[in-house]
């Protein structure tokens, strides 16, 4: 069975601080896919990134970066120079591929204070 | 940018009534999904649909749920006899292929059962 753990229920930082959201996953699949989604207060789920299990390269997109480490089964997400608009719930998710649904973590509520 | 659209955005229904939630997936996508999110909780997979049949379903997706693609564009979720515990946000999603392809979500349909 697949499992995604986001141990940080809520994080509060002051604007411009860097913040890292942790994600640890469990799967028996050798091929799998990891995702991060953002859920702002308006409720929609916004896709941020997708990674397959064979690609351990870290990725940077503007102020966002992701660190994928198979050795520790982690896929952490860092926001640099946080802004108030980054305030949202962030979900890490895992898929085994095919028509498998996503297994989501419980989410981390990120609060950026001005 | 193509997006998944859902209707209604919010529905209130009496316990025991049938509800149909509608979705228009992204036009060139082949895989369709329904997820639900009970208030304050994580997003949970319900069902995936490909080639006009269910591909995968979770334990939540019991006999009171059904899905259908009645025409070339719509994808529906029917709840036959709603219960109080069905109150949740229901997200429709689609992906171009399976195999861990990016899954794009609609804005959700908030269902309140009273």
Interface residues (C-beta under 8 A of the other chain):
Chain A: X31 X32 X33 X35 X37 X42 X43 X44 X45 X46 X47 X50 X52 X91 X93 X95 X96 X97 X98 X99 X100 X101 X102 X103 X104 X105 X106 X107
Chain B: X31 X33 X35 X41 X42 X43 X44 X45 X46 X47 X48 X50 X55 X56 X58 X89 X91 X98 X99 X100 X102 X103 X104 X105 X106 X107 X108 X110
